[in-house]
Structures are given as structure tokens and as C-alpha cells.
Amino acid sequence: MADEELFDLLVPPGVPRKMIYDVVEKYDVEVVRRPQRLSFANMDGDVRELLAFRGKREVVEEVQKYLFEQLKEFIAE
């Protein structure tokens, strides 16, 4: 049986830890660290280790919708 392709959804910096914990409890994803080259402001070219949710494509797409909804509510508070 071939390994199933997994996808990553980068977690934007500043996302509250509670939201990250909620996603892991609610969805079949794991949190991984991903080195990412930044290209904005005074960090142009810097490589930072960001968090990402890793899972099957359809699950990661659901996580993206859920996370953005939660962030909108958080910002509106």
C-alpha cells in the first residue's frame, strides 16, 4: 500500500495556543515544525521555524476553514 500524501497548513504567528490545541483535539492532524523563509519587513530572507498542521488534504482544508472562523471570532471580541 502506497503512503498517502500529506499536506501542511502553516499556522499564522500569533494564533492563540488554545486554538491550536482545539484543532488537534477536533481533527486528525499533527502539529509539525516547518522552516520557512520570510520575505517581509526587516526579516527579508530570515528563516524561522513555524508551526503547521499536517494531515490528509480534505482534513487540512476543513482545519483551514475552522481556524479562519475561530480567528475572525477572536479578533471581533
Steps between C-alpha positions, in 0.01 A plus 500: 500500500642840399543772756227760481612852415480738795454876488608781730307808608731760650376647827519879482724649771295624794228234487398432863620165636144408597398507132791274408403254777134512387595414140713204610219366721232550235680388180731219394811715454835530669695816580839512332779756476585640158791727416364785291687783329337833581484782250348803664600803706842472661499118490557470124678171441498390865409137558265439793354179631121520474235256613279319252208258515578187295237261375299375206398765250127497576565517875750786463245691290243457780758617754568810292130595494462433872815689598409807294149505651650477850750778425224728369304447823813557710580826322140623532501454880 
